[in-house]
């Protein structure tokens, strides 16, 4: 039982220190307490305890906040995407990737975040209504091409007067959404004169559109294989410049991107020509990030266009050398004027690569392969060099194909001085040794 701390002390003579000590010990033993002048009260003790607890809790909260912020920064830096679905408005798109982060996350199939999107450098966000006005209600008269069965390309005039190519994508589920995200993410990061520039995008409700710079001379495929006589055939000099421009585009993707980018659908239909017939590569909806190792392979399901696919691609193994093979096919198109697969041809000539490969190292047969539209107006020395480059690019074994850097260096002398043959550049391929498989 607790005793009242204020006890009455009877009057009497003062006690000695010895007596006080004994009395003090006796009081503690029986649970008695003395006056406030000797010990702190319970109120002070409780106050100190509460202050201590509040301080500790505050420190814990600060530590938890710092830890969570550090984890959040780490996720943003490594491009870990949010698991939520794409929001209905174009102002909330592709926020899982930022300009200072790697685009790897986009290629892993993560979903888009609902939080407000950053404005990518040089890329504008459009509403569907703005693009509807730009194309006169997506008038058929403004259709300038199709993207297979994936959508239509329209000519449009933006509100600031800029002439643009507007790609209206059809809704195709996850694959179509992935292709849309890849193009926006990749082209907003990679800037070179050899890739078609992305001006903006639209993700307004269920609408998905991409806005590109306008390329007035259309596709390389159209100029090489158009069934009518409305287009003037490309001369030899223009073809050599186009070959070099395309080689530089692939070199940039393979060698100069932060992580190697495999286009995966390089073909003459995806090579666009500007007003000066300079070439730019387009359509990155199937692109893949390659291994950090040179020639490192990634596994993927077979997508692309028949006639351009490298042999190893059929097994699902893909490298930058697969793009080199596709480039070799386009080089054969420039050289011969033939399409990659033509069942109307005579037996043995249906597949361009199979028909051309044994002829490319024979000078007489190479001359017979040349596109009749050139009417003999070409340099035979340049022709032999181009044939040698094409032969190396379409080798069945990927390790024997050159790097795009080697192709660029071999083409530069031909474009600078088209009447001469650079023996040094041809030696680059003879010295090429197979690289180890990865």
C-alpha positions in Angstrom: 0.0 0.0 0.0 1.4 3.4 -1.0 2.1 5.7 1.9 1.5 9.5 1.7 4.8 11.2 1.0 4.1 14.2 3.4 4.5 12.7 6.9 4.5 14.8 10.0 7.8 14.8 11.9 7.4 15.4 15.7 9.3 18.2 17.3 12.5 17.4 19.0 16.2 17.8 19.0 18.0 17.6 15.6 19.1 14.2 14.6 22.7 13.3 13.6 23.8 12.2 10.2 24.0 8.6 11.4 20.5 8.7 12.7 19.2 10.2 9.4 20.9 7.6 7.3 19.4 4.8 9.4 15.9 6.4 9.1 16.3 6.9 5.3 17.2 3.2 4.8 14.4 2.2 7.0 11.9 4.4 5.1 13.0 2.9 1.7 12.8 -0.6 3.0 9.1 0.0 3.9 8.3 1.8 0.6 8.1 5.3 2.1 9.1 8.3 0.0 10.5 11.6 1.1 9.7 15.2 0.1 10.1 16.7 -3.4 13.3 18.4 -2.3 15.1 15.0 -2.4 13.7 13.1 -5.4 12.0 14.1 -8.8 8.3 13.7 -8.9 6.5 11.1 -11.0 5.3 13.9 -13.3 8.8 14.8 -14.3 9.7 11.2 -14.9 6.7 10.6 -17.1 7.4 13.8 -19.1 11.0 12.7 -19.7 9.9 9.3 -20.8 7.3 10.7 -23.3 9.8 13.1 -24.8 12.3 10.3 -25.2 9.7 8.1 -26.9 8.6 10.9 -29.3 12.2 11.6 -30.2 12.9 7.9 -31.0 9.7 7.6 -33.1 10.7 10.7 -35.0 14.1 9.3 -35.7 12.6 6.0 -36.9 10.2 7.9 -39.2 13.0 9.9 -40.8 15.0 6.7 -41.3 12.1 4.9 -43.0 11.5 7.9 -45.2 15.1 8.0 -46.4 15.1 4.2 -47.0 11.9 4.4 -49.1 13.2 7.4 -51.1 16.5 5.5 -51.8 14.5 2.5 -53.0 12.3 4.7 -55.2 15.4 6.4 -56.8 16.9 3.0 -57.5 13.8 1.8 -59.2 13.7 4.9 -61.4 17.4 4.6 -62.3 17.0 1.0 -63.5 13.8 1.6 -65.3 11.6 -0.8 -63.3 8.1 -0.1 -64.6 4.9 0.3 -62.7 2.5 -2.6 -62.8 -0.5 -0.5 -63.6 -2.1 -0.1 -67.0 -1.8 2.7 -69.5 -4.0 5.7 -68.6 -6.6 7.0 -71.0 -5.1 10.4 -71.6 -2.0 11.2 -73.6 -0.6 13.3 -70.8 -0.1 10.1 -68.8 2.1 8.0 -71.0 5.4 6.1 -70.7 6.4 7.5 -67.3 8.4 4.4 -66.4 11.2 5.6 -68.6 13.0 8.9 -68.3 15.6 10.7 -70.4 18.4 9.9 -68.0 17.6 6.2 -67.7 18.2 3.2 -70.0 15.4 2.1 -72.3 15.9 -1.5 -71.3 12.7 -1.6 -69.3 10.6 -0.9 -72.3 11.8 -4.1 -74.0 11.0 -6.3 -71.0 7.3 -6.0 -71.5 6.4 -4.0 -68.4 3.2 -1.9 -68.2 3.0 1.9 -68.4 2.5 4.0 -65.3 -0.5 6.2 -64.6 1.5 9.1 -63.3 2.1 12.3 -65.4 4.5 11.7 -68.3 7.7 13.6 -68.8 8.1 15.7 -72.0 10.6 13.8 -74.0 13.2 15.9 -75.6 11.9 17.3 -78.9 8.8 15.1 -78.7 5.3 16.6 -78.4 2.1 15.0 -76.9 -0.9 15.4 -79.2 -4.6 14.9 -78.7 -6.6 12.8 -81.1 -8.6 15.8 -82.0 -5.5 17.8 -83.0 -4.4 15.0 -85.4 -7.9 14.6 -86.7 -7.8 18.2 -87.7 -4.3 17.9 -89.1 -5.4 15.1 -91.5 -8.8 16.5 -92.4 -10.6 13.9 -90.5 -8.2 11.1 -91.6 -9.3 11.7 -95.1 -8.4 8.9 -97.5 -6.9 11.4 -99.9 -4.2 12.0 -97.3 -3.2 8.3 -97.0 0.5 8.0 -98.1 1.2 4.4 -97.1 0.3 1.4 -94.9 2.1 -0.4 -92.2 1.1 -3.8 -93.3 -2.0 -4.7 -91.5 -1.0 -2.7 -88.5 -2.2 0.8 -89.5 -2.2 3.6 -92.1 0.2 6.5 -92.7 -1.4 9.9 -93.4 0.0 13.2 -94.6 -0.9 15.9 -92.2 -0.3 19.6 -91.4 0.2 20.3 -87.7 -1.1 23.5 -86.0 2.2 25.2 -86.4 2.3 24.5 -90.2 4.7 21.6 -90.0 4.1 18.9 -92.6 4.2 15.5 -90.9 3.6 11.8 -91.5 1.0 10.6 -89.0 0.8 6.8 -88.4 -2.6 5.7 -87.1 -2.1 2.3 -85.4 -4.8 -0.3 -85.2 -5.5 -1.8 -81.8 -3.7 -5.1 -81.6 -3.6 -6.0 -77.9 -0.4 -6.3 -76.0 1.8 -6.7 -79.1 0.5 -3.5 -80.7 0.8 -1.6 -77.4 4.4 -2.9 -76.9 5.4 -1.8 -80.5 3.9 1.6 -79.8 5.8 2.1 -76.6 9.1 0.9 -78.1 8.9 3.4 -81.0 8.2 6.3 -78.6 10.8 5.3 -76.1 13.5 4.5 -78.6 13.1 7.3 -81.0 12.8 9.9 -78.2 16.3 8.9 -77.0 18.3 8.1 -80.2 19.1 11.1 -82.4 21.0 10.8 -85.6 20.4 12.1 -89.2 20.1 8.5 -90.3 16.9 7.7 -88.3 13.5 9.2 -89.1 12.7 11.8 -86.5 9.8 11.3 -84.1 7.9 14.6 -83.7 5.3 13.4 -81.2 2.7 10.8 -80.2 -0.9 10.4 -79.1 -2.3 8.0 -76.5 -5.7 9.5 -76.2 -8.1 6.9 -74.8 -7.8 3.9 -77.1 -6.2 5.8 -79.9 -2.5 5.3 -80.6 -0.7 7.5 -83.2 2.9 8.4 -84.0 3.9 11.6 -85.7 7.1 11.6 -87.8 9.0 14.0 -89.9 7.6 14.0 -93.5 9.8 12.2 -96.0 8.5 13.4 -99.4 10.1 10.7 -101.6 8.5 7.7 -99.8 10.1 4.3 -99.4 13.1 2.8 -101.1 10.9 -0.2 -102.0 8.6 2.0 -104.0 11.4 3.5 -106.1 13.0 0.1 -106.8 9.9 -2.1 -107.3 7.1 0.2 -108.4 5.1 -1.5 -111.1 4.3 1.7 -112.9 6.6 4.2 -114.7 5.6 7.2 -112.6 8.9 7.2 -110.8 12.3 7.8 -112.4 14.7 4.9 -111.6 17.3 5.7 -109.0 20.7 6.2 -110.6 23.9 4.4 -109.4 25.2 7.4 -107.5 21.9 7.7 -105.6 21.9 4.0 -104.8 25.4 4.2 -103.3 24.5 7.1 -101.1 21.4 5.2 -99.9 23.5 2.2 -99.1 25.9 4.3 -97.1 23.1 6.1 -95.2 21.5 2.8 -94.3 24.8 1.4 -93.2 25.4 4.4 -90.9 21.9 4.0 -89.4 22.6 0.4 -88.4 26.1 1.2 -87.3 24.6 3.8 -85.0 22.1 1.3 -83.5 24.7 -1.4 -83.1 27.8 0.5 -82.0 26.8 3.9 -80.6 23.6 3.3 -78.6 24.1 2.8 -74.8 23.0 -0.8 -75.3 23.1 -2.3 -78.8 19.7 -2.0 -80.6 18.7 -4.7 -83.1 16.2 -3.3 -85.6 14.8 -6.8 -86.4 12.8 -5.6 -89.4 15.3 -3.8 -91.7 14.0 -3.8 -95.3 13.5 -1.5 -98.2 10.0 -0.7 -97.1 11.4 0.7 -93.9 14.0 2.9 -95.7 12.5 6.4 -96.4 13.9 9.0 -98.7 13.9 12.8 -98.2 13.7 15.5 -100.8 17.3 14.9 -101.7 16.9 11.1 -101.8 19.0 10.7 -98.7 17.9 7.7 -96.7 16.6 7.3 -93.2 15.6 4.1 -91.4 12.1 3.9 -89.8 9.7 1.5 -88.1 11.2 0.3 -84.8 8.2 -1.5 -83.5 10.0 -4.9 -83.5 13.3 -3.6 -82.2 15.2 -5.5 -79.5 17.9 -4.6 -77.0 21.0 -6.7 -77.7 23.5 -8.1 -75.3 26.1 -5.8 -73.8 28.7 -8.2 -75.4 29.5 -7.6 -79.0 27.5 -10.1 -81.1 25.8 -11.3 -78.0 22.6 -13.0 -78.9 19.1 -12.7 -77.4 16.3 -15.2 -77.7 13.1 -14.1 -79.4 10.2 -15.4 -81.4 10.3 -15.1 -85.1 8.9 -11.8 -86.4 9.9 -9.8 -89.4 9.5 -10.1 -93.2 10.1 -13.2 -95.3 13.2 -12.8 -97.5 15.0 -10.6 -95.1 15.4 -13.0 -92.1 18.8 -14.4 -91.3 19.0 -18.2 -91.1 19.8 -18.2 -87.3 16.7 -16.0 -86.7 14.5 -19.0 -87.6 15.8 -20.7 -84.4 14.9 -17.7 -82.3 18.5 -16.6 -81.8 19.1 -13.0 -82.7 22.2 -10.8 -82.8 23.2 -7.5 -84.5 24.6 -9.8 -87.3 21.0 -10.6 -88.1 20.5 -7.0 -89.1 23.7 -7.2 -91.2 22.1 -10.1 -93.1 19.0 -8.0 -93.8 21.2 -5.1 -94.9 22.8 -7.5 -97.4 19.4 -8.3 -98.8 18.6 -4.6 -99.3 22.0 -4.1 -100.9 21.1 -6.9 -103.4 17.8 -5.0 -104.1 19.8 -1.9 -104.9 22.1 -3.9 -107.1 19.6 -6.0 -109.0 16.2 -4.3 -108.7 14.7 -7.6 -107.6 12.4 -8.2 -104.7 13.6 -10.7 -102.0 11.0 -13.3 -102.8 9.4 -13.5 -106.3 7.4 -16.7 -107.1 6.9 -15.3 -110.6 10.5 -15.8 -111.5 11.9 -19.0 -113.1 12.7 -22.0 -110.9 15.9 -21.4 -108.9 15.3 -17.6 -108.9 12.4 -17.3 -106.5 14.6 -16.3 -103.5 17.0 -13.5 -104.2 19.7 -14.5 -101.7 19.8 -18.1 -103.0 20.0 -17.0 -106.6 22.6 -14.2 -106.0 25.1 -15.7 -103.6 26.9 -18.0 -106.0 27.0 -15.2 -108.6 28.4 -12.4 -106.5 32.0 -13.6 -106.7 31.9 -14.1 -110.5 32.6 -10.8 -112.3 30.8 -11.8 -115.5 27.7 -13.1 -113.7 27.7 -10.0 -111.4 27.3 -7.8 -114.5 24.4 -9.9 -115.6 22.7 -9.4 -112.3 22.6 -5.6 -112.5 19.2 -3.8 -112.5 18.3 -3.2 -116.2 16.8 0.1 -115.1 20.4 1.4 -114.8 20.9 1.0 -118.5 24.6 0.2 -118.0 25.3 3.6 -116.3 27.5 2.4 -113.4 31.1 1.9 -112.5 32.2 -1.7 -112.9 34.8 -1.3 -110.2 32.2 0.0 -107.8 29.9 -2.9 -108.8 32.5 -5.5 -107.9 33.1 -3.9 -104.6 29.4 -3.7 -103.8 29.0 -7.3 -104.8 31.8 -8.3 -102.4 30.2 -6.4 -99.5 26.8 -8.0 -100.2 28.3 -11.5 -100.4 29.8 -11.1 -97.0 26.7 -9.6 -95.4 24.5 -12.6 -96.5 26.8 -15.3 -95.4 24.8 -18.2 -93.8 27.1 -18.3 -90.8 26.6 -15.1 -88.7 30.2 -15.0 -87.5 31.5 -14.6 -91.1 29.4 -11.4 -91.6 31.1 -8.1 -91.2 30.3 -5.5 -88.6 28.3 -2.5 -89.8 31.3 -0.3 -89.0 33.4 -2.3 -91.5 30.6 -1.9 -94.1 30.5 1.9 -93.6 34.3 2.2 -94.0 34.2 0.2 -97.2 31.4 2.3 -98.7 32.8 5.7 -97.9 35.5 5.6 -100.7 32.9 4.6 -103.2 30.5 7.5 -102.4 33.4 10.0 -102.2 34.9 8.8 -105.5 32.5 6.5 -107.3 34.8 5.8 -110.2 37.5 4.2 -108.2 37.9 0.9 -106.3 39.4 1.0 -102.9 41.6 -2.1 -102.5 42.2 -1.3 -98.8 38.5 -1.4 -98.0 38.0 -4.7 -99.8 40.8 -6.2 -97.7 38.8 -5.4 -94.5 36.6 -8.3 -95.4 39.3 -10.8 -96.3 40.9 -10.1 -93.0 37.7 -10.7 -91.1 37.9 -13.7 -88.8 35.0 -15.5 -87.2 34.2 -14.2 -83.8 33.5 -16.8 -81.0 29.9 -17.7 -80.5 28.1 -16.4 -77.5 
